[in-house]
Amino acid sequence: MSKQLKKTAVISGGAGGLGTALSAQLQAQGWRVVLLDLNVSHLSQSATQLPMKCDITNARALKDCCSKILACHDSIDLVIYGAGVTAIAPVEDLQEQAHRRLFDINYFAAAAMAKAFLPALRASKGTHLAITSVAGFAPLHHRASYAASKHAMTGFFASLRGEEAAHGVRTVIAAPAFVATNVGNPDADTDGLARPGAAQDAVDVVTPEQAARMILRGLKRGKTDIFVGRVAKLSDVMMRLSPRLYDWVMGRAIKADR
């Protein structure tokens, strides 16, 4: 297949479990994929996959990386904002530095990246795909900072949806519950931040491959909001019908976990 016939997707957080699963499934569908992450040394490079090392919280590095991608590809058809970290701790133990850095990764980097690719996605009539979380529309125990960043991300992309629709651009929000990307191995840094998917209190866990299939299936079906897993779907229903019911259910789960 010639270069001109392949569509190109860019994935931040591309070295993570969900990022690599999305890349594999997109390539199987005939896409070319560019993967951005801090460490891409374990990712293979091929005619359809290009790993790029990038600190997306560094404004200059992100700008340079996006410029290189735009210069090397005829079009950008899909941008997936999948980079993210979590902090699992009560608010009283949350460090301010960690709180700010979590927002830099989860929210501000995604917003900057979306702006960088606005013209390209308008030209291709492409798609923004934001990977948020159940925590993006509902409270989550011991994850106040993470939930706040995902609420911000949801608000940003839901608002961008209205702006970009006039240019023929889709904006899709995918909200997984628990994706088993690093279960039992939190590997937290000195600030207490870790990649999502490391929680030991997860329920109704789906594999990265399952999550990727659900997300891409929803994308193909034209959905604007994709709830990944039963917990995500049930949480959405409860939050819309009765937030108090959601709080009660979460409270019972917390008591059972103690």
Secondary structure in CASP SS format (residue, H / E / C, confidence):
PFRMAT SS
TARGET T0000
AUTHOR 0000-0000-0000
METHOD secondary structure of the structure
MODEL  1
M C 1.00
S C 1.00
K H 1.00
Q H 1.00
L H 1.00
K C 1.00
K C 1.00
T E 1.00
A E 1.00
V E 1.00
I E 1.00
S E 1.00
G C 1.00
G C 1.00
A C 1.00
G C 1.00
G H 1.00
L H 1.00
G H 1.00
T H 1.00
A H 1.00
L H 1.00
S H 1.00
A H 1.00
Q H 1.00
L H 1.00
Q H 1.00
A H 1.00
Q C 1.00
G C 1.00
W C 1.00
R E 1.00
V E 1.00
V E 1.00
L E 1.00
L E 1.00
D E 1.00
L C 1.00
N C 1.00
V C 1.00
S C 1.00
H C 1.00
L C 1.00
S C 1.00
Q C 1.00
S C 1.00
A C 1.00
T C 1.00
Q E 1.00
L E 1.00
P E 1.00
M E 1.00
K E 1.00
C C 1.00
D C 1.00
I C 1.00
T C 1.00
N C 1.00
A H 1.00
R H 1.00
A H 1.00
L H 1.00
K H 1.00
D H 1.00
C H 1.00
C H 1.00
S H 1.00
K H 1.00
I H 1.00
L H 1.00
A H 1.00
C H 1.00
H C 1.00
D C 1.00
S C 1.00
I C 1.00
D C 1.00
L E 1.00
V E 1.00
I E 1.00
Y E 1.00
G C 1.00
A C 1.00
G C 1.00
V C 1.00
T E 1.00
A E 1.00
I C 1.00
A C 1.00
P C 1.00
V H 1.00
E H 1.00
D H 1.00
L C 1.00
Q C 1.00
E H 1.00
Q H 1.00
A H 1.00
H H 1.00
R H 1.00
R H 1.00
L H 1.00
F H 1.00
D H 1.00
I H 1.00
N H 1.00
Y H 1.00
F H 1.00
A H 1.00
A H 1.00
A H 1.00
A H 1.00
M H 1.00
A H 1.00
K H 1.00
A H 1.00
F C 1.00
L H 1.00
P H 1.00
A H 1.00
L H 1.00
R H 1.00
A H 1.00
S H 1.00
K C 1.00
G C 1.00
T E 1.00
H E 1.00
L E 1.00
A E 1.00
I E 1.00
T C 1.00
S C 1.00
V H 1.00
A H 1.00
G H 1.00
F C 1.00
A C 1.00
P C 1.00
L C 1.00
H C 1.00
H C 1.00
R C 1.00
A H 1.00
S H 1.00
Y H 1.00
A H 1.00
A H 1.00
S H 1.00
K H 1.00
H H 1.00
A H 1.00
M H 1.00
T H 1.00
G H 1.00
F H 1.00
F H 1.00
A H 1.00
S H 1.00
L H 1.00
R H 1.00
G H 1.00
E H 1.00
E H 1.00
A H 1.00
A C 1.00
H C 1.00
G C 1.00
V C 1.00
R E 1.00
T E 1.00
V E 1.00
I E 1.00
A E 1.00
A E 1.00
P E 1.00
A C 1.00
F C 1.00
V E 1.00
A C 1.00
T C 1.00
N C 1.00
V C 1.00
G C 1.00
N C 1.00
P C 1.00
D C 1.00
A C 1.00
D C 1.00
T C 1.00
D C 1.00
G C 1.00
L E 1.00
A E 1.00
R C 1.00
P C 1.00
G C 1.00
A C 1.00
A C 1.00
Q C 1.00
D C 1.00
A C 1.00
V C 1.00
D C 1.00
V C 1.00
V E 1.00
T C 1.00
P H 1.00
E H 1.00
Q H 1.00
A H 1.00
A H 1.00
R H 1.00
M H 1.00
I H 1.00
L H 1.00
R H 1.00
G H 1.00
L H 1.00
K H 1.00
R C 1.00
G C 1.00
K C 1.00
T C 1.00
D E 1.00
I E 1.00
F E 1.00
V E 1.00
G C 1.00
R H 1.00
V H 1.00
A H 1.00
K H 1.00
L H 1.00
S H 1.00
D H 1.00
V H 1.00
M H 1.00
M H 1.00
R H 1.00
L H 1.00
S C 1.00
P H 1.00
R H 1.00
L H 1.00
Y H 1.00
D H 1.00
W H 1.00
V H 1.00
M H 1.00
G H 1.00
R H 1.00
A H 1.00
I H 1.00
K H 1.00
A H 1.00
D H 1.00
R C 1.00
END
